């Protein structure tokens, strides 16, 4: 039995932009991944709405990913693979961060995952960095939350894929650019459509089989 921990935000939690609730189990990309890989794999979804890499949101407590990461990974190890898909919430206007600071947050998570015997036989898990879907313009009349918190985020998200790829090369992690195959809903411009959940799960399954 091999294990994969999926550490992410609301798109790993499977936020439904139409209702503000959670997509049914079978729609979530983590569930699609589980089905595609089969019973010899255990997929562990660890998504939380609003989670950042290392930054504390003054309006949403408990969202700093690094603060909770040791407890989360520590409760699930030993792990074969760690997937990290974060960065969307780091682009919020409240943080006013350049892209290199956001990838710096990802690098801090990578460092926290290594050298602590979280992998098999006391080693490190393989790490797969997934850059999120691009943020697009939503419709405030349909969105469940205030979209103004993501003003200026779209441009940063466009740059983020290349920055994540460079980070993966620097840190010897695997990389997948979800923005090439997964798309945000036109409702809020942030959260994945059901079709994108399916595509992402299948693409990641194919990649994981090659790792």
C-alpha angles and dihedrals in degrees: 000000000000124000134214123190113204108203112188151111135266093317089060090043085051103238114196108221092201096060108013088238131101127286113245115272096257094055098053116104090230090057092047087051091051093051093046094050095043137212095317088072132064115207114200113198113207104171125147128184113252096010116159130191100252106332127108115225111217090210099043116043125206094030098114102113097201093054092060099029098090092053093046098047090039092057093054107037143151090069131179095198136016117200116197117191108170139124105089095097091043088068092065116125091239089070097039091199130167115231094254090061090053092052086046086061090052090050090054089056091049091052091048090055095053134076096021102093094252090142134070118301093004096305132112125281118245108260124219116191113204116192110214130243116280117269112242136183113287133195112255090198089063103030119101094218137039108280093196089086087072097052108142092013098111095069092048092050091053089056094043100081095060091044091052091048090053090048092050091052091048094049097037093243127142116253139208126179106215091185089074093064109013127067138197121242118261087230097073104354090229112073128067124253119237089253091054092050088056095046093047093050093050094045092049091048090055090048095047091053088059096048 
